[in-house]
Amino acid sequence: MNTWMRIGWLAVVLGLPVSCGAWRLSVGGGLLAGLVSASSPTGTALGWQFAGQWTREGYVGQRWLVDLTAGQFATRPGSSGLLERGRELGGLVLWERRIPFSYAFRPWLGIGAGVTRYRFDDRLRLNGDGYAVGTYPDSSESDWDIGIGASIPINRSWSIGVTAQTGFPTRISTFGVTVLWRLF
């Protein structure tokens, strides 16, 4: 937990200089879910993530969003019986457009691309009874991602960020929901 807090504070400190002017910085945390197909074809993962988002508005109703995330998750064993713990560091750049569904509900919807680095460790193969029958070496994977996102403003300072992305070549897909607090 100490390491993740340091990463969070580092993201905030790095964001302070760019948050001056037209850039705005929001930070927060939330849940991370995914399908991890790099090691096991049906492995599902649950965990948490920390996010920092920088936004810059361009034309009216349009903006750029830079989303940096750090997270940790654990997979459930799929049909292959492989269980592992993973960590991810990633960045996603989205072009967003404000969609006015109603006067009160005006989310930002976006599409973009990015890169993510995954680290898998504590890798075990389980038998049908749930006992470990083999261990595997740690591994690391890097992905080019395409993603979609939504930012739902709650009030001037708080918003909910939702992102879904899939990566190539490992085909790891993640879905994250983050509660964000705007610093600037």
The 8 nearest C-alpha neighbors of each residue, nearest first, counted from 0:
[[1, 3, 2, 4, 5, 6, 71, 7],
 [0, 2, 4, 3, 5, 6, 7, 8],
 [3, 1, 5, 4, 0, 6, 7, 8],
 [4, 2, 6, 0, 5, 1, 7, 69],
 [3, 5, 7, 1, 6, 2, 8, 0],
 [6, 4, 2, 8, 3, 7, 9, 1],
 [7, 5, 3, 9, 4, 8, 10, 2],
 [8, 6, 4, 10, 5, 9, 3, 11],
 [7, 9, 11, 5, 10, 6, 12, 4],
 [8, 10, 6, 12, 7, 11, 5, 13],
 [11, 9, 13, 7, 8, 12, 14, 6],
 [10, 12, 14, 8, 9, 13, 15, 7],
 [13, 11, 9, 14, 15, 10, 8, 16],
 [14, 12, 10, 11, 15, 9, 16, 17],
 [13, 15, 11, 12, 17, 16, 18, 10],
 [14, 16, 18, 12, 17, 13, 11, 19],
 [17, 15, 18, 14, 19, 13, 12, 20],
 [18, 16, 19, 14, 15, 22, 20, 13],
 [17, 19, 22, 23, 15, 16, 24, 14],
 [20, 18, 17, 16, 22, 21, 15, 23],
 [19, 21, 22, 18, 17, 23, 55, 16],
 [20, 22, 55, 19, 23, 56, 18, 54],
 [23, 21, 18, 55, 54, 20, 19, 17],
 [22, 24, 18, 54, 183, 53, 55, 21],
 [25, 23, 53, 183, 182, 18, 52, 181],
 [24, 26, 181, 52, 180, 182, 51, 179],
 [27, 25, 51, 179, 180, 50, 52, 181],
 [28, 26, 179, 50, 178, 49, 180, 177],
 [29, 27, 49, 177, 48, 50, 178, 179],
 [28, 30, 177, 48, 176, 47, 178, 49],
 [29, 31, 47, 176, 175, 46, 48, 177],
 [30, 32, 175, 47, 46, 45, 174, 48],
 [33, 31, 45, 174, 44, 173, 175, 46],
 [32, 34, 173, 44, 172, 43, 174, 35],
 [33, 35, 43, 172, 171, 42, 36, 44],
 [36, 34, 171, 42, 37, 43, 33, 172],
 [35, 37, 40, 39, 38, 171, 34, 170],
 [38, 36, 169, 35, 39, 171, 170, 40],
 [39, 37, 36, 40, 35, 81, 42, 83],
 [38, 40, 36, 42, 41, 37, 79, 81],
 [39, 41, 36, 42, 38, 77, 37, 35],
 [42, 40, 77, 39, 43, 36, 78, 34],
 [43, 41, 77, 35, 39, 76, 75, 74],
 [44, 42, 34, 74, 75, 33, 35, 41],
 [45, 43, 74, 33, 73, 32, 72, 34],
 [44, 46, 32, 72, 31, 73, 33, 74],
 [45, 47, 72, 31, 71, 30, 32, 73],
 [48, 46, 30, 31, 70, 29, 71, 72],
 [49, 47, 70, 69, 29, 28, 30, 31],
 [48, 50, 28, 69, 68, 27, 70, 29],
 [51, 49, 68, 27, 67, 26, 28, 48],
 [50, 52, 26, 67, 25, 66, 68, 27],
 [53, 51, 66, 25, 65, 24, 26, 67],
 [52, 54, 24, 65, 23, 64, 22, 25],
 [55, 53, 64, 23, 22, 63, 65, 52],
 [54, 56, 22, 63, 62, 21, 57, 23],
 [55, 57, 62, 61, 63, 54, 58, 21],
 [58, 56, 62, 61, 55, 59, 63, 60],
 [57, 59, 61, 60, 56, 62, 96, 55],
 [58, 60, 61, 57, 56, 62, 97, 96],
 [59, 61, 97, 96, 58, 62, 56, 57],
 [62, 60, 96, 58, 59, 57, 95, 56],
 [63, 61, 56, 57, 95, 55, 94, 96],
 [62, 64, 94, 55, 54, 93, 95, 56],
 [63, 65, 54, 93, 53, 92, 66, 94],
 [66, 64, 92, 53, 52, 91, 54, 93],
 [65, 67, 52, 91, 90, 51, 64, 92],
 [68, 66, 90, 51, 50, 89, 52, 91],
 [69, 67, 50, 89, 49, 88, 90, 66],
 [70, 68, 88, 49, 48, 87, 89, 50],
 [71, 69, 48, 87, 47, 86, 49, 68],
 [70, 72, 86, 46, 47, 85, 87, 48],
 [73, 71, 46, 45, 85, 84, 44, 86],
 [74, 72, 84, 44, 45, 85, 83, 46],
 [75, 73, 44, 43, 83, 82, 42, 84],
 [74, 76, 43, 42, 82, 44, 77, 73],
 [77, 75, 80, 82, 81, 42, 74, 78],
 [76, 78, 42, 41, 80, 79, 75, 39],
 [77, 79, 80, 41, 76, 39, 40, 42],
 [78, 80, 77, 81, 39, 76, 40, 124],
 [79, 81, 76, 125, 77, 124, 78, 82],
 [82, 80, 124, 76, 79, 123, 125, 39],
 [81, 83, 76, 123, 122, 74, 75, 124],
 [84, 82, 122, 121, 74, 73, 120, 123],
 [85, 83, 73, 120, 119, 121, 72, 74],
 [84, 86, 119, 72, 118, 71, 73, 120],
 [87, 85, 71, 118, 117, 70, 72, 119],
 [86, 88, 117, 70, 116, 69, 71, 89],
 [89, 87, 69, 116, 115, 68, 70, 117],
 [90, 88, 115, 68, 114, 67, 116, 87],
 [89, 91, 67, 113, 114, 66, 68, 115],
 [90, 92, 113, 66, 112, 65, 93, 67],
 [93, 91, 65, 111, 112, 64, 113, 66],
 [94, 92, 111, 64, 110, 109, 63, 95],
 [93, 95, 63, 109, 110, 62, 111, 64],
 [96, 94, 109, 108, 62, 61, 107, 63],
 [95, 97, 61, 107, 108, 60, 109, 98],
 [96, 98, 107, 60, 106, 61, 108, 105],
 [97, 99, 105, 106, 100, 107, 96, 108],
 [100, 98, 105, 101, 97, 104, 102, 106],
 [101, 99, 104, 105, 98, 102, 106, 103],
 [100, 102, 104, 99, 103, 105, 98, 106],
 [101, 103, 104, 99, 105, 100, 98, 106],
 [102, 104, 101, 105, 100, 99, 106, 153],
 [105, 103, 101, 100, 102, 106, 99, 151],
 [106, 104, 99, 98, 100, 97, 103, 101],
 [107, 105, 151, 150, 97, 98, 104, 108],
 [106, 108, 97, 150, 96, 149, 95, 98],
 [109, 107, 149, 95, 96, 148, 97, 106],
 [108, 110, 95, 148, 94, 147, 93, 96],
 [111, 109, 147, 93, 94, 146, 148, 95],
 [110, 112, 93, 146, 92, 145, 94, 147],
 [113, 111, 145, 144, 91, 92, 146, 93],
 [112, 114, 91, 144, 90, 143, 92, 145],
 [113, 115, 143, 144, 142, 90, 89, 91],
 [116, 114, 89, 142, 88, 141, 90, 117],
 [115, 117, 141, 88, 87, 140, 89, 142],
 [118, 116, 87, 140, 139, 86, 141, 115],
 [117, 119, 139, 86, 85, 138, 87, 140],
 [120, 118, 85, 138, 137, 84, 139, 83],
 [119, 121, 137, 122, 84, 83, 85, 118],
 [122, 120, 83, 84, 123, 137, 119, 82],
 [121, 123, 83, 120, 135, 82, 134, 84],
 [124, 122, 134, 82, 133, 81, 131, 135],
 [123, 125, 81, 133, 80, 131, 132, 82],
 [126, 124, 131, 80, 130, 129, 132, 81],
 [125, 127, 129, 128, 130, 132, 131, 80],
 [126, 128, 129, 125, 130, 80, 131, 78],
 [129, 127, 126, 130, 125, 131, 80, 132],
 [128, 130, 125, 126, 127, 131, 80, 124],
 [131, 129, 125, 126, 128, 132, 127, 124],
 [130, 132, 125, 124, 133, 123, 126, 129],
 [133, 131, 125, 124, 130, 126, 134, 123],
 [134, 132, 124, 123, 131, 135, 125, 122],
 [133, 135, 123, 122, 124, 136, 132, 131],
 [134, 136, 122, 123, 137, 133, 121, 124],
 [137, 135, 138, 134, 122, 120, 121, 119],
 [138, 136, 120, 119, 135, 122, 139, 121],
 [139, 137, 119, 118, 136, 120, 140, 117],
 [138, 140, 118, 117, 119, 141, 137, 116],
 [139, 141, 117, 116, 118, 142, 138, 169],
 [142, 140, 116, 115, 117, 139, 143, 114],
 [143, 141, 166, 115, 167, 114, 144, 168],
 [142, 144, 114, 166, 167, 113, 115, 145],
 [145, 143, 166, 113, 112, 114, 165, 142],
 [144, 146, 112, 164, 165, 111, 113, 166],
 [147, 145, 164, 111, 163, 110, 112, 144],
 [146, 148, 110, 163, 109, 162, 111, 164],
 [149, 147, 162, 109, 161, 108, 163, 110],
 [148, 150, 108, 161, 107, 160, 109, 151],
 [151, 149, 160, 107, 106, 159, 152, 161],
 [150, 152, 106, 159, 158, 149, 153, 160],
 [153, 151, 158, 154, 150, 157, 159, 106],
 [152, 154, 158, 157, 151, 155, 159, 156],
 [153, 155, 157, 156, 152, 158, 151, 180],
 [154, 156, 157, 153, 152, 181, 158, 180],
 [155, 157, 181, 154, 180, 158, 182, 153],
 [158, 156, 180, 154, 153, 179, 155, 181],
 [159, 157, 152, 153, 179, 151, 178, 160],
 [158, 160, 178, 151, 150, 177, 179, 152],
 [161, 159, 150, 177, 176, 149, 178, 151],
 [160, 162, 176, 149, 148, 175, 150, 177],
 [163, 161, 148, 175, 174, 147, 149, 164],
 [164, 162, 174, 147, 146, 173, 148, 175],
 [163, 165, 146, 173, 145, 172, 144, 147],
 [166, 164, 172, 144, 171, 145, 170, 173],
 [165, 167, 144, 170, 142, 143, 171, 172],
 [168, 166, 169, 170, 142, 143, 144, 165],
 [167, 169, 170, 142, 166, 143, 141, 171],
 [170, 168, 167, 37, 171, 166, 142, 36],
 [171, 169, 166, 167, 168, 165, 172, 36],
 [170, 172, 35, 166, 169, 36, 165, 34],
 [173, 171, 165, 34, 33, 164, 170, 166],
 [174, 172, 33, 164, 32, 163, 165, 34],
 [173, 175, 163, 32, 162, 33, 31, 164],
 [176, 174, 31, 162, 161, 30, 32, 177],
 [175, 177, 161, 30, 29, 160, 31, 162],
 [178, 176, 29, 160, 28, 159, 179, 27],
 [177, 179, 159, 27, 28, 29, 158, 160],
 [180, 178, 27, 26, 158, 157, 25, 159],
 [181, 179, 157, 25, 26, 156, 27, 182],
 [180, 182, 25, 156, 183, 24, 157, 179],
 [181, 183, 25, 24, 180, 26, 23, 156],
 [182, 23, 24, 181, 18, 25, 19, 22]]
